[in-house]
Amino acid sequence: GAGVSQSPSNKVTEKGKDVELRCDPISGHTALYWYRQSLGQGLEFLIYFQGNSAPDKSGLPSDRFSAERTGGSVSTLTIQRTQQEDSAVYLCASSSEGEQYFGPGTRLTVT
Amino acid sequence: QKEVEQNSGPLSVPEGAIASLNCTYSDRGSQSFFWYRQYSGKSPELIMFIYSNGDKEDGRFTAQLNKASQYVSLLIRDSQPSDSATYLCAVRDFGNEKLTFGTGTRLTIIP
């Protein structure tokens, strides 16, 4: 079946602009996660959704970051007023019984 | 601060030999353990998960968990050049959905 999909695959933006990253989870997966991976770094948890609610937002680095999920499916991660330190690969994962499967990621570059 | 530690490598193993990857974790409350393979420029791919003490085998891969020692390992038998990648260890605590990742071990299989 289809895996997790993310768009865009690459995004270059100017410092100060807002960006939206999209994640479409595996069909039927109720849990959805956002992580980011900076160059040479491990994966850093950002936020977790169960259905449309977000019980754990503890990893969002600042109030410039927000995420929503509608219809228990697609999720959007929004970064406002982007900064150069936001440059990273943003990864989305979904799961149904605990094992998390990752999408291909969005590479964000802030210039 | 929960920590997951891995030797960053690189670990070089001759083709056909056994590759042994190790991971330690700091939180005794960790309940679930995962190994992901990540090729350069790609997203992590789940290859093994283990929840109980002991060994779990899947093809050429064996995961080993020792909760008393807070240690989890991945063995790859009959190593192939296609196994060359970075291997990420991840743990999840009871009642917590997010994964905490190590920084990964870079494995190179030498033909």
Interface residues (C-beta under 8 A of the other chain):
Chain A: A31 Y33 Y35 Q41 G42 L43 F45 Y48 Q50 P55 D56 S58 G59 V89 L91 G98 E99 Q100 Y101 F102 G103 P104 G105
Chain B: S32 F34 Y36 K42 S43 P44 E45 L46 F49 L88 A90 R92 N96 E97 K98 L99 T100 F101 G102 T103 G104
